[in-house]
């Protein structure tokens, strides 16, 4: 049985945005920067994106794990735990706020 290398939150974010590697995107923003403590505290009851994902019981170890999270499930988690209606609006807002810094 082949072991999968655990995926970092940065790799998760890039995958969700349709990017593959940091090298493919010279404007790469880390998840910690994008979903920083200020952003997470302002829009949710969490201080970190990691805590937010853990609260949803999302086990992200491999690429396959990410692909197996149904969009509707993650959207419901975002709607329940943040002031966003869905994941796309949360990601878009974080991206815009980071760009305005």
C-alpha positions as CSV (number, residue, x, y, z in Angstrom):
1,X,0.0,0.0,0.0
2,X,1.4,3.4,-1.0
3,X,1.4,6.2,1.5
4,X,0.2,9.6,0.4
5,X,2.2,12.7,1.5
6,X,0.0,14.8,3.7
7,X,-1.2,18.0,1.9
8,X,-0.5,21.4,3.5
9,X,-3.2,24.0,3.9
10,X,-1.4,26.1,1.2
11,X,-1.6,23.2,-1.2
12,X,-5.2,22.7,-0.3
13,X,-6.0,26.3,-1.1
14,X,-4.1,26.3,-4.4
15,X,-5.9,23.1,-5.4
16,X,-9.3,24.6,-4.5
17,X,-8.4,27.6,-6.6
18,X,-7.4,25.4,-9.5
19,X,-3.6,25.9,-9.0
20,X,-1.2,23.0,-8.7
21,X,2.0,24.3,-7.2
22,X,3.5,27.4,-5.7
23,X,5.9,27.5,-8.7
24,X,3.0,27.8,-11.1
25,X,1.8,31.0,-9.3
26,X,4.4,33.7,-8.7
27,X,1.7,35.6,-6.8
28,X,1.1,32.8,-4.4
29,X,-0.4,33.8,-1.1
30,X,-0.2,31.4,1.8
31,X,-3.3,30.2,3.6
32,X,-2.1,31.8,6.8
33,X,-1.8,35.2,5.0
34,X,-5.2,34.8,3.2
35,X,-7.2,33.5,6.1
36,X,-5.2,35.3,8.8
37,X,-6.3,35.7,12.4
38,X,-7.9,39.1,11.7
39,X,-9.9,37.8,8.8
40,X,-11.0,34.6,10.6
41,X,-11.9,36.5,13.8
42,X,-13.9,39.1,11.9
43,X,-15.9,36.6,9.9
44,X,-16.1,33.6,12.3
45,X,-15.6,32.5,15.8
46,X,-12.2,31.0,14.9
47,X,-8.7,32.4,15.1
48,X,-7.3,30.2,12.3
49,X,-8.4,28.4,9.2
50,X,-7.0,25.2,10.6
51,X,-9.4,25.4,13.6
52,X,-12.2,26.2,11.2
53,X,-11.5,23.1,9.1
54,X,-11.1,20.9,12.2
55,X,-14.5,22.0,13.5
56,X,-16.1,20.6,10.4
57,X,-14.3,17.3,11.0
58,X,-12.7,17.5,7.6
59,X,-9.8,15.1,7.5
60,X,-7.4,16.5,4.8
61,X,-4.3,14.3,4.3
62,X,-4.2,13.7,0.5
63,X,-5.3,15.2,-2.7
64,X,-8.0,12.6,-2.8
65,X,-9.4,13.7,0.5
66,X,-10.0,17.2,-0.8
67,X,-11.6,15.9,-4.0
68,X,-13.9,13.8,-1.8
69,X,-15.3,16.7,0.2
70,X,-18.7,17.4,-1.4
71,X,-19.1,21.1,-2.3
72,X,-22.5,21.3,-0.6
73,X,-21.0,19.9,2.6
74,X,-18.2,22.5,2.8
75,X,-20.6,25.2,1.8
76,X,-22.9,24.3,4.6
77,X,-19.9,24.4,7.0
78,X,-19.0,27.8,5.8
79,X,-22.6,29.1,6.1
80,X,-22.9,27.7,9.6
81,X,-19.6,28.8,11.0
82,X,-18.9,32.1,9.2
83,X,-20.8,35.1,8.0
84,X,-20.5,33.9,4.4
85,X,-23.1,32.0,2.4
86,X,-20.7,29.6,0.8
87,X,-17.0,28.7,0.3
88,X,-16.6,30.7,-2.9
89,X,-17.8,33.9,-1.3
90,X,-15.4,33.3,1.7
91,X,-12.5,32.7,-0.6
92,X,-13.3,35.7,-2.9
93,X,-13.6,38.0,0.1
94,X,-10.4,36.8,1.6
95,X,-8.6,37.2,-1.8
96,X,-10.0,40.8,-2.2
97,X,-9.1,41.9,1.3
98,X,-5.6,40.5,0.9
99,X,-5.2,42.3,-2.4
100,X,-6.2,45.6,-0.8
101,X,-3.4,45.4,1.8
